[in-house]
């Protein structure tokens, strides 16, 4: 959606609509396949989770573990954070 607003022409509107429809179909089809394959076990899982970030936690269907912040204290996350901050500050050097 942001690309559509940024470019602002009808081609991007149709492209964004097509991509959104493609992803909606993919999510629906994936759920359908998993439901056919796993039956009630998948339906039970679906009731406990949400595709909306943190909605299941806010609804009380899931709980964060006490040490959930330790999930973020890992090497790859630190590397990406340092790389992103480094790239941000390197922009003036890259522009000449």
C-alpha positions in Angstrom: 0.0 0.0 0.0 2.9 2.4 0.8 4.3 1.9 -2.7 1.0 2.7 -4.2 0.8 6.0 -2.4 4.4 6.8 -3.1 4.3 6.2 -6.8 0.6 7.2 -7.2 -0.3 6.0 -10.6 -2.9 3.5 -11.8 -0.3 0.9 -12.6 0.7 0.7 -9.0 -2.9 0.7 -7.8 -3.6 -2.4 -9.9 -0.2 -4.0 -9.0 -0.9 -3.5 -5.3 -4.4 -4.8 -5.6 -3.1 -7.9 -7.4 -0.4 -8.5 -4.8 -2.9 -8.1 -2.0 -5.3 -10.5 -3.7 -2.5 -13.0 -4.3 -1.4 -12.9 -0.6 -5.0 -13.2 0.6 -5.6 -16.2 -1.6 -2.3 -17.7 -0.4 -3.3 -17.3 3.2 -6.7 -18.8 2.6 -5.4 -21.7 0.6 -2.7 -22.4 3.1 -5.2 -22.6 5.9 -7.5 -24.8 3.8 -4.6 -27.2 3.0 -3.5 -27.4 6.7 -7.1 -27.9 7.8 -7.5 -30.8 5.3 -4.2 -32.3 6.4 -4.4 -31.9 10.2 -8.2 -31.6 10.8 -9.2 -30.6 14.3 -5.7 -30.2 15.6 -5.2 -27.3 13.1 -8.6 -25.8 14.0 -7.6 -25.9 17.7 -4.3 -24.1 16.9 -6.1 -21.5 14.8 -8.4 -20.7 17.7 -5.4 -20.0 20.0 -3.5 -17.8 17.5 -4.0 -14.8 15.2 -2.6 -13.5 12.0 -2.8 -10.0 13.5 0.4 -9.3 15.5 -0.1 -9.6 19.3 -3.9 -9.9 18.9 -3.9 -13.4 20.6 -1.9 -12.0 23.5 -4.2 -9.0 23.9 -7.3 -11.3 23.7 -5.8 -13.6 26.3 -5.5 -16.6 24.0 -1.7 -16.6 24.4 0.7 -15.5 27.1 4.2 -14.1 26.7 6.7 -16.1 28.8 8.5 -14.2 31.6 11.8 -14.2 29.7 10.4 -13.1 26.3 13.0 -10.3 26.0 15.8 -12.9 25.9 14.5 -13.8 22.5 15.9 -10.6 21.2 19.4 -11.0 22.7 20.8 -13.1 20.0 23.7 -12.7 17.6 21.8 -12.3 14.3 19.5 -9.6 15.8 22.5 -7.7 17.1 24.3 -8.0 13.7 21.3 -6.6 11.8 20.8 -3.8 14.3 24.5 -2.8 14.1 24.4 -3.1 10.3 21.3 -1.0 10.0 22.6 1.8 12.2 26.0 1.6 10.4 24.3 1.9 7.0 22.2 4.9 8.3 25.3 6.8 9.4 27.3 5.8 6.3 24.7 7.4 3.9 26.6 10.7 3.7 29.8 8.8 2.8 28.0 6.9 0.1 26.4 10.0 -1.5 29.8 11.5 -2.3 
